[in-house]
Amino acid sequence: MHKEHEDLILQVSGAKALRVGAKIQTLWSGYGEIVRIHLEGCERPSVVVKHIKFPQDPARPGGWNTDISHQRKVRSYQVEMHWYRNYVAKDSCRVPACLAAESFGDEQLIVLEDLDVAGFDCQKTSISSAEIKACLSWLASFHACFLGVEPKGLWPTGTYWHLETRPDELEAMSDQRLKAAARDIDRILNSCKYQTIVHGDAKLANFCLSKNGVAVVDFQYVGGGCGMKDVIYFLGSCMDERECEKKVPALLDHYFLELKAGLGGCVNFTELEAEWKDMFAFAWTDFHRFLLGWMPGHHKINRYSRKLTQEVLNKLKQNSIE
C-alpha cells in the first residue's frame, strides 16, 4: 500500500499505526481489491478499504472485452464514491459508514467501517425464509427512504444490466422476439410514476446479516428506478425456480407491507403498490434479457424466468393490438 494511502487511513481513523490484513476479495475483472486494515491507537480495531486500480489488461468475465465494458466499470466506481460522499440512508437500511473516498490519479480509495466489528459478520450463500424477509425489509426501507429523490451524481437509471449500458449483450441475443421488445420493456420501467433510488446490485452476496438486522454493501450501480428491479434480482439470487413459484407471492406481500410502513402515508400507496406489482414481471424480464445476451447458459435462465418473460411479451403484443 502506498504511503499516501496509509496516511489517509491514519488521518480519517485517528489511528497511530496500521497493518494490512487479509484480502477480502478481488474486485470484478481485476479492478483492484478489498482488504481489511487493522488499526492501533484508536477506537476502531479495523476498517475495510476498497482499493480501485484500473488494470492495463483487465480480464473480462464472459469474454466481453470491450471499451464499453471498461468505461461502465470506471463510471461505476465514480458513482460509488459519489454515493458514499453525498447520500445518507436511514438507520433501518444500514450501510457501512464511509470515512473517506478519495482519488489518487488513476487509483481510488474508499475507507469504510468494518461491518464485522459492528456485528454484521455473516454473509451467506443460502438463507432461510425469515432471512429473505429481513433482506426484503432492508430493500423496502431503502426504497421508502429515497422515493421520489432525484439520483444526482448517480446512474440516471440504476442496475448493472440497464439496457443503455449493455448494447453488446443486446446485439448478441438470439431470442429475436425479446430482443425486439427490449426497448419497450426498458421504456415502461423507466416511465413508472413512482421512482426511487435502487441499489442496482442487490444480490445475496452484498447482504451482511446479524442477529439484529441487515447491512448492505457495494453501491457501484446505485441509481434511479422502480424498486422492483432490486426485488427481482435479490429473489433470483437466493431462490431457484421451484422456490420462486412457491414463495414469491407471500414474499412480495411482506415487501409491500414493509414499504408501506416505511413511507408512513406520504403517498398514494394503493396506486404505488399496483404499479410496482405490475412491474414485477417487466423487471424480471429485463434482467432475463441481459442474461440471454451475456451468458446464455446461465443457471438463472430457467422455467420461472421464461414464464414471466412470456407473460410480458404476450401483454406487449395485446397492447399493440388494442
C-alpha positions in Angstrom: 0.0 0.0 0.0 1.3 3.5 -1.0 2.3 5.8 1.8 -0.3 8.4 0.8 -2.9 5.7 1.1 -1.7 4.8 4.6 -1.6 8.5 5.6 -5.2 8.9 4.5 -6.4 5.9 6.5 -4.4 7.0 9.6 -5.8 10.6 9.3 -9.5 9.6 9.0 -9.4 6.9 11.6 -7.3 8.7 14.2 -5.1 5.6 14.4 -1.4 5.7 15.4 -0.4 2.8 13.2 -1.9 0.3 10.8 -1.3 -3.2 9.5 -2.6 -4.6 6.2 -4.7 -7.7 6.9 -6.3 -10.3 4.7 -7.7 -9.6 1.3 -11.4 -9.9 1.5 -11.9 -10.2 -2.3 -10.6 -9.1 -5.7 -12.8 -6.7 -7.5 -14.6 -7.8 -10.6 -12.4 -8.2 -13.7 -9.3 -7.4 -11.6 -10.1 -3.8 -11.0 -8.5 -3.8 -7.5 -9.2 -5.4 -4.2 -11.0 -5.1 -0.9 -8.8 -5.5 2.2 -9.1 -5.3 5.9 -6.8 -2.9 7.6 -6.0 -3.4 11.3 -5.6 -0.2 13.4 -3.7 0.6 16.5 -4.1 3.5 18.9 -7.8 4.4 18.1 -11.3 3.3 19.0 -11.7 1.3 15.7 -9.9 -2.1 15.7 -10.1 -2.2 11.9 -11.5 -0.6 8.7 -12.3 -2.1 5.3 -10.6 -0.5 2.3 -11.8 -0.7 -1.3 -8.8 0.0 -3.4 -9.7 0.6 -7.1 -6.8 0.4 -9.6 -7.7 0.1 -13.2 -5.7 -2.7 -14.8 -3.8 -2.3 -18.0 -5.3 -5.5 -19.5 -8.4 -6.4 -17.4 -9.9 -9.9 -17.5 -13.4 -9.8 -18.8 -15.7 -12.5 -17.4 -17.9 -13.8 -20.2 -15.5 -12.6 -22.8 -16.8 -9.1 -23.0 -13.5 -7.4 -23.8 -14.8 -4.0 -25.0 -14.1 -0.4 -24.2 -17.8 -0.1 -23.3 -17.3 -2.6 -20.5 -14.3 -0.8 -19.2 -15.9 2.6 -19.3 -19.0 1.2 -17.5 -16.8 -0.1 -14.7 -14.9 3.2 -14.4 -18.1 5.1 -14.1 -19.4 2.6 -11.6 -16.6 3.4 -9.2 -17.1 7.2 -9.7 -20.8 6.7 -8.8 -19.9 4.6 -5.7 -17.6 7.3 -4.4 -20.3 10.0 -5.0 -22.8 7.8 -3.2 -20.7 7.5 -0.1 -19.8 11.2 -0.1 -23.2 12.6 -0.6 -26.0 10.2 0.3 -27.1 9.1 3.8 -29.7 6.3 4.3 -31.9 5.8 7.4 -30.7 3.5 10.2 -33.3 1.0 9.1 -31.4 0.4 5.9 -27.9 0.1 7.4 -24.8 0.7 5.2 -21.2 0.9 6.2 -20.1 4.4 7.4 -17.7 6.0 4.9 -14.6 7.5 6.5 -13.1 8.7 3.2 -13.5 8.4 -0.6 -10.5 9.9 -2.4 -8.8 9.7 -5.8 -5.1 9.3 -6.3 -4.5 9.7 -10.0 -5.9 6.6 -11.7 -6.4 4.9 -8.3 -9.3 5.4 -5.8 -9.6 4.5 -2.2 -12.8 4.1 -0.2 -12.3 3.7 3.5 -15.3 2.1 5.2 -16.5 1.0 8.6 -15.7 -2.7 9.2 -19.2 -4.2 9.4 -17.8 -7.4 11.0 -16.9 -5.3 14.0 -20.4 -3.8 14.0 -21.8 -7.3 14.2 -22.9 -7.8 10.6 -20.4 -10.5 10.1 -22.5 -13.2 8.4 -22.5 -13.4 4.6 -24.4 -16.4 3.3 -24.7 -18.4 0.1 -28.2 -19.7 1.1 -30.7 -18.3 3.6 -33.9 -19.1 5.3 -37.3 -17.6 4.6 -37.0 -15.4 7.7 -33.7 -14.1 6.5 -35.1 -13.4 3.0 -37.8 -11.4 4.6 -35.2 -9.5 6.7 -33.3 -8.6 3.4 -36.6 -7.6 1.7 -37.3 -5.3 4.7 -34.0 -3.6 4.2 -34.8 -3.1 0.5 -38.3 -1.7 1.4 -36.8 0.7 3.9 -34.2 1.8 1.3 -36.8 2.4 -1.4 -39.0 4.2 1.0 -36.1 6.5 2.2 -35.3 7.5 -1.4 -38.8 7.5 -3.0 -39.0 10.5 -5.4 -35.4 11.5 -4.8 -33.5 12.6 -7.9 -30.4 10.4 -8.4 -28.0 13.4 -8.8 -24.4 12.1 -9.4 -25.6 8.5 -9.6 -26.6 6.4 -12.5 -29.7 8.1 -14.0 -31.1 4.5 -14.3 -29.6 2.1 -11.8 -28.7 -1.6 -12.1 -25.7 -3.1 -13.7 -27.8 -4.7 -16.5 -29.5 -1.5 -17.7 -30.2 -1.7 -21.4 -28.5 1.6 -22.3 -25.2 0.3 -20.8 -25.4 -3.1 -22.4 -25.6 -2.7 -26.2 -23.1 -5.5 -26.9 -25.2 -8.0 -24.9 -28.4 -6.9 -26.7 -26.8 -7.4 -30.1 -25.6 -10.9 -29.1 -29.1 -12.1 -28.2 -30.6 -15.0 -30.3 -34.1 -14.6 -28.9 -35.4 -12.2 -31.6 -38.8 -11.6 -30.1 -37.4 -10.5 -26.7 -34.7 -8.5 -28.4 -37.2 -6.6 -30.4 -39.2 -5.9 -27.2 -36.2 -4.9 -25.1 -36.6 -1.1 -25.6 -40.3 -1.2 -24.9 -39.7 -3.0 -21.7 -37.0 -0.6 -20.7 -39.2 2.4 -21.6 -42.1 1.0 -19.5 -39.9 0.5 -16.5 -38.4 4.0 -16.8 -41.8 5.7 -17.2 -43.2 4.5 -13.9 -44.9 7.3 -11.9 -43.2 6.1 -8.7 -39.4 6.1 -8.9 -36.9 5.6 -6.2 -33.2 5.0 -5.9 -32.3 1.4 -6.4 -29.2 -0.4 -5.1 -28.6 -1.8 -8.5 -26.7 -5.0 -7.5 -28.9 -6.4 -4.7 -27.6 -10.0 -4.8 -27.4 -12.1 -1.7 -23.6 -11.7 -1.5 -23.9 -8.0 -0.9 -26.1 -8.5 2.2 -24.4 -8.8 5.6 -26.6 -10.4 8.2 -26.6 -10.2 12.0 -28.9 -11.2 14.9 -30.0 -7.5 15.0 -30.6 -6.9 11.3 -29.1 -6.5 7.8 -26.5 -4.2 6.3 -25.7 -3.9 2.6 -22.5 -3.1 0.7 -21.4 -2.4 -2.9 -23.0 0.7 -4.4 -21.4 0.8 -7.8 -24.7 0.6 -9.7 -26.9 2.7 -7.4 -29.3 5.0 -9.4 -32.9 5.8 -10.3 -35.6 3.3 -11.0 -38.5 1.2 -10.0 -38.0 -0.7 -6.7 -38.9 -4.0 -8.3 -35.6 -4.1 -10.1 -33.8 -4.7 -6.7 -36.5 -7.1 -5.5 -36.4 -9.4 -8.5 -32.6 -9.5 -8.6 -32.4 -10.3 -4.9 -35.1 -13.1 -5.1 -33.4 -14.6 -8.1 -30.0 -14.6 -6.3 -31.3 -16.7 -3.3 -34.1 -19.0 -4.7 -34.3 -21.5 -7.5 -37.2 -21.7 -9.9 -39.3 -24.0 -7.7 -38.9 -21.8 -4.7 -39.8 -18.7 -6.7 -43.0 -20.3 -8.0 -44.0 -21.3 -4.4 -42.7 -18.4 -2.3 -42.7 -15.2 -4.4 -46.4 -14.1 -3.8 -46.0 -14.1 0.0 -42.6 -12.5 -0.1 -43.9 -9.7 -2.2 -46.7 -9.2 0.3 -44.1 -8.8 3.0 -42.1 -6.4 1.0 -45.1 -4.1 0.3 -46.1 -4.2 4.0 -42.7 -3.0 4.9 -42.6 -0.4 2.2 -46.0 0.9 3.3 -44.7 1.2 6.9 -41.6 2.9 5.7 -43.5 5.5 3.7 -45.9 6.3 6.5 -48.8 7.5 4.4 -46.9 10.2 2.4 -48.0 8.8 -1.0 -51.0 7.1 -2.5 -49.8 3.7 -1.5 -52.6 1.7 -3.2 -51.5 3.3 -6.5 -47.8 2.7 -5.9 -48.3 -0.9 -5.0 -50.5 -1.6 -8.0 -47.9 0.0 -10.3 -44.9 -1.8 -8.9 -46.6 -5.2 -8.7 -47.4 -4.8 -12.4 -43.7 -4.0 -13.0 -42.5 -7.2 -11.2 -42.7 -9.3 -14.4 -41.3 -6.5 -16.5 -38.3 -6.1 -14.2 -37.6 -9.8 -14.1 -37.9 -10.0 -17.9 -35.5 -7.1 -18.2 -32.8 -9.0 -16.3 -33.6 -12.2 -18.2 -32.9 -10.2 -21.4 -29.5 -9.2 -20.1 -28.6 -12.8 -19.2 -29.6 -14.2 -22.6 -27.1 -11.8 -24.2 -24.4 -12.0 -21.6 -24.3 -15.7 -20.8 -27.0 -17.8 -22.5 -26.1 -20.9 -20.4 -26.5 -19.1 -17.0 -28.4 -21.1 -14.4 -30.8 -18.3 -13.7 -32.3 -18.8 -17.2 -34.9 -21.2 -16.0 -38.6 -22.1 -16.3 -39.8 -19.3 -14.0 -37.9 -16.6 -15.9 -39.1 -17.9 -19.2 -42.7 -18.0 -17.9 -42.6 -14.3 -16.7 -41.0 -13.3 -20.0 -43.7 -14.9 -22.0 -46.4 -13.1 -19.9 -44.7 -9.8 -20.6 -44.3 -10.4 -24.3 -48.0 -11.5 -24.6 -49.0 -8.4 -22.7 -47.0 -6.1 -25.0 -48.5 -7.9 -28.1 -52.0 -7.5 -26.7 -51.5 -3.8 -26.0 -50.1 -3.2 -29.5 -53.2 -4.9 -31.0 -55.5 -2.7 -28.8 
